[in-house]
Amino acid sequence: MPHVVLEGPVDLHAYARDFEPILLRRGKDVLRADRVFLERERRSLLIEALVVEAGRKQPFYVKVSTHDRGGATVRIDPMTHPERSQAVRDLVAELGADLLRRTPGARLGVTNLVLPS
Protein backbone atom coordinates (compact mmCIF):
# COMPACT_ATOMS: atom_id res chain seq x y z
CA MET A 1 0.00 0.00 0.00
CA PRO A 2 1.40 3.45 -0.88
CA HIS A 3 2.34 5.42 2.22
CA VAL A 4 4.52 8.18 3.64
CA VAL A 5 5.65 8.22 7.27
CA LEU A 6 6.74 11.47 8.90
CA GLU A 7 8.73 11.53 12.12
CA GLY A 8 8.62 14.31 14.68
CA PRO A 9 5.77 16.54 15.85
CA VAL A 10 2.77 16.76 13.50
CA ASP A 11 -0.14 19.12 14.23
CA LEU A 12 -3.11 17.90 12.19
CA HIS A 13 -5.34 20.72 13.41
CA ALA A 14 -2.94 23.32 12.00
CA TYR A 15 -2.57 21.35 8.76
CA ALA A 16 -6.36 21.06 8.31
CA ARG A 17 -6.83 24.75 9.09
CA ASP A 18 -4.21 25.85 6.55
CA PHE A 19 -4.87 23.15 3.91
CA GLU A 20 -4.96 24.40 0.34
CA PRO A 21 -6.61 22.24 -2.31
CA ILE A 22 -4.29 20.46 -4.74
CA LEU A 23 -5.09 20.22 -8.44
CA LEU A 24 -2.60 18.66 -10.84
CA ARG A 25 -3.23 18.26 -14.56
CA ARG A 26 -1.12 15.92 -16.67
CA GLY A 27 -2.48 16.01 -20.18
CA LYS A 28 -6.00 14.59 -19.84
CA ASP A 29 -5.31 13.16 -16.37
CA VAL A 30 -6.41 15.07 -13.26
CA LEU A 31 -5.28 14.56 -9.65
CA ARG A 32 -7.30 16.46 -7.07
CA ALA A 33 -7.47 16.73 -3.28
CA ASP A 34 -9.79 19.41 -2.04
CA ARG A 35 -11.66 18.78 1.22
CA VAL A 36 -10.31 17.89 4.66
CA PHE A 37 -12.22 16.30 7.53
CA LEU A 38 -10.50 16.47 10.92
CA GLU A 39 -11.44 13.83 13.47
CA ARG A 40 -12.78 15.19 16.76
CA GLU A 41 -9.75 14.03 18.77
CA ARG A 42 -7.46 15.68 16.16
CA ARG A 43 -5.45 12.47 15.81
CA SER A 44 -6.47 11.72 12.23
CA LEU A 45 -7.95 13.39 9.20
CA LEU A 46 -9.36 12.39 5.83
CA ILE A 47 -8.65 14.19 2.60
CA GLU A 48 -11.19 13.76 -0.18
CA ALA A 49 -9.36 12.82 -3.37
CA LEU A 50 -10.17 12.17 -7.00
CA VAL A 51 -8.00 10.84 -9.77
CA VAL A 52 -9.11 10.85 -13.40
CA GLU A 53 -6.66 8.74 -15.36
CA ALA A 54 -7.20 7.59 -18.95
CA GLY A 55 -10.84 8.70 -18.63
CA ARG A 56 -11.43 6.55 -15.52
CA LYS A 57 -12.58 8.32 -12.33
CA GLN A 58 -11.39 7.02 -8.98
CA PRO A 59 -12.74 8.81 -5.91
CA PHE A 60 -11.11 7.86 -2.59
CA TYR A 61 -9.88 9.25 0.71
CA VAL A 62 -6.35 9.72 1.92
CA LYS A 63 -5.99 9.17 5.66
CA VAL A 64 -3.42 10.94 7.82
CA SER A 65 -3.02 9.39 11.27
CA THR A 66 -0.74 10.54 14.05
CA HIS A 67 1.30 8.09 16.12
CA ASP A 68 1.45 7.96 19.92
CA ARG A 69 5.25 8.36 19.75
CA GLY A 70 4.99 11.37 17.41
CA GLY A 71 4.89 11.54 13.65
CA ALA A 72 2.16 10.57 11.22
CA THR A 73 1.35 8.22 8.35
CA VAL A 74 -0.21 9.33 5.06
CA ARG A 75 -1.95 6.49 3.16
CA ILE A 76 -5.04 5.50 1.26
CA ASP A 77 -7.95 5.11 3.65
CA PRO A 78 -8.54 1.37 4.02
CA MET A 79 -12.31 1.89 3.65
CA THR A 80 -11.80 3.03 0.05
CA HIS A 81 -10.42 0.77 -2.64
CA PRO A 82 -8.98 2.63 -5.61
CA GLU A 83 -6.71 0.79 -7.98
CA ARG A 84 -3.16 1.63 -6.89
CA SER A 85 -2.41 3.28 -10.23
CA GLN A 86 0.51 5.62 -10.78
CA ALA A 87 -1.77 8.68 -10.50
CA VAL A 88 -3.20 7.45 -7.17
CA ARG A 89 0.33 6.83 -5.87
CA ASP A 90 1.44 10.27 -7.11
CA LEU A 91 -1.41 12.02 -5.30
CA VAL A 92 -0.61 10.24 -2.01
CA ALA A 93 3.04 11.27 -2.48
CA GLU A 94 2.00 14.86 -3.20
CA LEU A 95 -0.07 14.99 -0.01
CA GLY A 96 2.79 13.49 2.01
CA ALA A 97 5.16 16.11 0.61
CA ASP A 98 2.62 18.86 1.35
CA LEU A 99 2.30 17.73 4.98
CA LEU A 100 6.09 17.59 5.30
CA ARG A 101 6.48 21.13 3.88
CA ARG A 102 3.83 22.52 6.23
CA THR A 103 5.11 20.79 9.38
CA PRO A 104 8.14 22.50 10.91
CA GLY A 105 10.35 20.04 12.75
CA ALA A 106 9.04 16.95 10.95
CA ARG A 107 11.26 14.80 8.77
CA LEU A 108 10.68 12.07 6.26
CA GLY A 109 10.65 8.57 7.71
CA VAL A 110 9.78 5.45 5.74
CA THR A 111 8.02 5.64 2.37
CA ASN A 112 7.51 3.50 -0.69
CA LEU A 113 6.83 6.54 -2.89
CA VAL A 114 8.92 9.19 -4.58
CA LEU A 115 7.96 12.54 -3.07
CA PRO A 116 7.96 15.63 -5.25
CA SER A 117 10.40 18.30 -4.22
PASEBA-1860 file (N, C-alpha, C; in nm, 3 decimals):
! residues 117
1> MPHVVLEG> 0.085/-0.118/0.000/0.000/0.000/0.000/0.089/0.124/0.000 ~ 0.060/0.221/-0.085/0.140/0.345/-0.088/0.125/0.422/0.042 ~ 0.239/0.468/0.096/0.234/0.542/0.222/0.358/0.629/0.239 ~ 0.342/0.729/0.325/0.452/0.818/0.364/0.445/0.829/0.515 ~ 0.558/0.808/0.582/0.565/0.822/0.727/0.652/0.942/0.759 ~ 0.598/1.032/0.841/0.674/1.147/0.890/0.711/1.122/1.035 ~ 0.828/1.164/1.073/0.873/1.153/1.212/0.882/1.292/1.271 ~ 0.859/1.302/1.400/0.862/1.431/1.468/0.721/1.480/1.495
9> PVDLHAYA> 0.709/1.601/1.549/0.577/1.654/1.585/0.494/1.688/1.461 ~ 0.369/1.646/1.460/0.277/1.676/1.350/0.147/1.728/1.411 ~ 0.108/1.849/1.373/-0.014/1.912/1.423/-0.120/1.906/1.313 ~ -0.209/1.807/1.323/-0.311/1.790/1.219/-0.414/1.902/1.220 ~ -0.439/1.961/1.336/-0.534/2.072/1.341/-0.481/2.190/1.259 ~ -0.355/2.223/1.277/-0.294/2.332/1.200/-0.292/2.299/1.051 ~ -0.261/2.174/1.017/-0.257/2.135/0.876/-0.396/2.147/0.814 ~ -0.499/2.098/0.884/-0.636/2.106/0.831/-0.679/2.251/0.815
17> RDFEPILL> -0.645/2.333/0.913/-0.683/2.475/0.909/-0.621/2.546/0.789 ~ -0.494/2.515/0.760/-0.421/2.585/0.655/-0.419/2.510/0.521 ~ -0.491/2.398/0.512/-0.487/2.315/0.391/-0.533/2.395/0.269 ~ -0.459/2.380/0.162/-0.496/2.440/0.034/-0.519/2.327/-0.066 ~ -0.632/2.330/-0.136/-0.661/2.224/-0.231/-0.547/2.204/-0.333 ~ -0.532/2.081/-0.376/-0.429/2.046/-0.474/-0.500/2.004/-0.602 ~ -0.457/2.059/-0.713/-0.509/2.022/-0.844/-0.391/2.011/-0.939 ~ -0.368/1.891/-0.989/-0.260/1.866/-1.084/-0.321/1.813/-1.213
25> RRGKDVLR> -0.279/1.872/-1.324/-0.323/1.826/-1.456/-0.202/1.773/-1.531 ~ -0.218/1.655/-1.587/-0.112/1.592/-1.667/-0.176/1.545/-1.796 ~ -0.176/1.633/-1.896/-0.248/1.601/-2.018/-0.396/1.593/-1.986 ~ -0.458/1.477/-2.013/-0.600/1.459/-1.984/-0.624/1.404/-1.844 ~ -0.518/1.368/-1.772/-0.531/1.316/-1.637/-0.542/1.430/-1.536 ~ -0.621/1.407/-1.432/-0.641/1.507/-1.326/-0.622/1.438/-1.191 ~ -0.547/1.502/-1.102/-0.528/1.456/-0.965/-0.575/1.569/-0.875 ~ -0.670/1.540/-0.787/-0.730/1.646/-0.707/-0.749/1.602/-0.562
33> ADRVFLER> -0.718/1.691/-0.471/-0.747/1.673/-0.328/-0.800/1.807/-0.280 ~ -0.924/1.808/-0.230/-0.979/1.941/-0.204/-1.053/1.961/-0.072 ~ -1.095/1.857/-0.004/-1.166/1.878/0.122/-1.099/1.797/0.232 ~ -1.095/1.854/0.352/-1.031/1.789/0.466/-1.134/1.775/0.578 ~ -1.133/1.658/0.640/-1.222/1.630/0.753/-1.135/1.589/0.872 ~ -1.132/1.673/0.973/-1.050/1.647/1.092/-1.133/1.572/1.196 ~ -1.079/1.464/1.245/-1.144/1.383/1.347/-1.150/1.462/1.478 ~ -1.252/1.441/1.555/-1.278/1.519/1.676/-1.160/1.522/1.772
41> ERRSLLIE> -1.090/1.410/1.786/-0.975/1.403/1.877/-0.849/1.466/1.816 ~ -0.857/1.505/1.690/-0.746/1.568/1.616/-0.626/1.476/1.601 ~ -0.652/1.344/1.598/-0.545/1.247/1.581/-0.540/1.191/1.439 ~ -0.646/1.217/1.362/-0.647/1.172/1.223/-0.735/1.265/1.141 ~ -0.711/1.262/1.011/-0.795/1.339/0.920/-0.808/1.263/0.789 ~ -0.914/1.295/0.716/-0.936/1.239/0.583/-0.931/1.352/0.483 ~ -0.870/1.323/0.370/-0.865/1.419/0.260/-0.939/1.356/0.142 ~ -1.042/1.425/0.096/-1.119/1.376/-0.018/-1.035/1.391/-0.144
49> ALVVEAGR> -1.023/1.283/-0.219/-0.936/1.282/-0.337/-1.009/1.225/-0.457 ~ -0.964/1.267/-0.574/-1.017/1.217/-0.700/-0.904/1.212/-0.801 ~ -0.895/1.099/-0.868/-0.800/1.084/-0.977/-0.879/1.047/-1.102 ~ -0.855/1.120/-1.210/-0.911/1.085/-1.340/-0.792/1.051/-1.427 ~ -0.782/0.924/-1.463/-0.666/0.874/-1.536/-0.716/0.790/-1.652 ~ -0.676/0.828/-1.773/-0.720/0.759/-1.895/-0.873/0.753/-1.901 ~ -0.938/0.862/-1.858/-1.084/0.870/-1.863/-1.155/0.798/-1.750 ~ -1.084/0.731/-1.662/-1.143/0.655/-1.552/-1.136/0.737/-1.423
57> KQPFYVKV> -1.251/0.756/-1.358/-1.258/0.832/-1.233/-1.243/0.736/-1.116 ~ -1.157/0.778/-1.021/-1.139/0.702/-0.898/-1.148/0.796/-0.777 ~ -1.264/0.803/-0.714/-1.274/0.881/-0.591/-1.226/0.796/-0.473 ~ -1.159/0.858/-0.378/-1.111/0.786/-0.259/-1.074/0.888/-0.152 ~ -1.036/0.839/-0.037/-0.988/0.925/0.071/-0.845/0.889/0.105 ~ -0.769/0.991/0.140/-0.635/0.972/0.192/-0.645/0.998/0.342 ~ -0.593/0.905/0.421/-0.599/0.917/0.566/-0.463/0.957/0.620 ~ -0.464/1.053/0.711/-0.342/1.094/0.782/-0.368/1.066/0.929
65> STHDRGGA> -0.286/0.978/0.987/-0.302/0.939/1.127/-0.175/0.969/1.204 ~ -0.190/1.029/1.321/-0.074/1.054/1.405/-0.042/0.930/1.487 ~ 0.084/0.920/1.530/0.130/0.809/1.612/0.144/0.855/1.756 ~ 0.129/0.763/1.849/0.145/0.796/1.992/0.285/0.848/2.021 ~ 0.385/0.797/1.951/0.525/0.836/1.975/0.565/0.960/1.897 ~ 0.470/1.022/1.826/0.499/1.137/1.741/0.506/1.094/1.597 ~ 0.486/1.185/1.506/0.489/1.154/1.365/0.350/1.121/1.313 ~ 0.344/1.086/1.185/0.216/1.057/1.122/0.238/0.971/0.997
73> TVRIDPMT> 0.133/0.902/0.957/0.135/0.822/0.835/0.030/0.875/0.740 ~ 0.068/0.891/0.614/-0.021/0.933/0.506/-0.042/0.811/0.417 ~ -0.168/0.768/0.397/-0.195/0.649/0.316/-0.337/0.653/0.264 ~ -0.368/0.563/0.175/-0.504/0.550/0.126/-0.590/0.498/0.240 ~ -0.706/0.559/0.261/-0.795/0.511/0.365/-0.837/0.368/0.334 ~ -0.823/0.276/0.429/-0.854/0.137/0.402/-1.002/0.110/0.371 ~ -1.089/0.206/0.398/-1.231/0.189/0.365/-1.260/0.218/0.219 ~ -1.164/0.277/0.148/-1.180/0.303/0.005/-1.084/0.211/-0.070
81> HPERSQAV> -1.119/0.178/-0.191/-1.042/0.077/-0.264/-1.009/0.120/-0.407 ~ -0.936/0.229/-0.424/-0.898/0.263/-0.561/-0.789/0.168/-0.610 ~ -0.783/0.153/-0.740/-0.671/0.079/-0.798/-0.545/0.159/-0.767 ~ -0.440/0.093/-0.726/-0.316/0.163/-0.689/-0.239/0.201/-0.815 ~ -0.301/0.283/-0.898/-0.241/0.328/-1.023/-0.131/0.430/-0.994 ~ -0.055/0.465/-1.096/0.051/0.562/-1.078/-0.004/0.697/-1.033 ~ -0.118/0.739/-1.088/-0.177/0.868/-1.050/-0.222/0.866/-0.904 ~ -0.279/0.757/-0.857/-0.320/0.745/-0.717/-0.196/0.753/-0.627
89> RDLVAELG> -0.091/0.680/-0.663/0.033/0.683/-0.587/0.093/0.824/-0.586 ~ 0.089/0.891/-0.701/0.144/1.027/-0.711/0.068/1.125/-0.623 ~ -0.064/1.110/-0.614/-0.141/1.202/-0.530/-0.112/1.178/-0.382 ~ -0.098/1.053/-0.340/-0.061/1.024/-0.201/0.077/1.084/-0.171 ~ 0.170/1.069/-0.265/0.304/1.127/-0.248/0.298/1.279/-0.240 ~ 0.216/1.340/-0.321/0.200/1.486/-0.320/0.146/1.533/-0.185 ~ 0.049/1.462/-0.131/-0.007/1.499/-0.001/0.094/1.476/0.112 ~ 0.172/1.371/0.103/0.279/1.349/0.201/0.381/1.460/0.197
97> ADLLRRTP> 0.420/1.501/0.077/0.516/1.611/0.061/0.458/1.742/0.112 ~ 0.328/1.764/0.088/0.262/1.886/0.135/0.262/1.890/0.288 ~ 0.229/1.778/0.353/0.230/1.773/0.498/0.371/1.796/0.552 ~ 0.470/1.739/0.487/0.609/1.759/0.530/0.651/1.906/0.518 ~ 0.615/1.971/0.407/0.648/2.113/0.388/0.582/2.202/0.492 ~ 0.462/2.168/0.533/0.383/2.252/0.623/0.401/2.217/0.771 ~ 0.492/2.124/0.800/0.511/2.079/0.938/0.654/2.105/0.982 ~ 0.679/2.220/1.043/0.814/2.250/1.091/0.859/2.146/1.193
105> GARLGVTN> 0.981/2.101/1.181/1.035/2.004/1.275/1.013/1.860/1.236 ~ 0.926/1.833/1.139/0.904/1.695/1.095/1.008/1.659/0.990 ~ 1.033/1.530/0.978/1.126/1.480/0.877/1.068/1.354/0.815 ~ 1.116/1.324/0.697/1.068/1.207/0.626/1.119/1.081/0.693 ~ 1.029/0.988/0.716/1.065/0.857/0.771/1.066/0.756/0.658 ~ 0.986/0.654/0.672/0.978/0.545/0.574/0.872/0.580/0.469 ~ 0.900/0.547/0.344/0.802/0.564/0.237/0.833/0.466/0.125 ~ 0.731/0.430/0.050/0.751/0.350/-0.069/0.712/0.431/-0.193
113> LVLPS> 0.717/0.563/-0.181/0.683/0.654/-0.289/0.797/0.752/-0.312 ~ 0.797/0.813/-0.428/0.892/0.919/-0.458/0.818/1.051/-0.436 ~ 0.861/1.128/-0.336/0.796/1.254/-0.307/0.846/1.364/-0.398 ~ 0.752/1.447/-0.445/0.796/1.563/-0.525/0.871/1.662/-0.440 ~ 0.963/1.733/-0.501/1.040/1.830/-0.422/0.979/1.969/-0.427
END
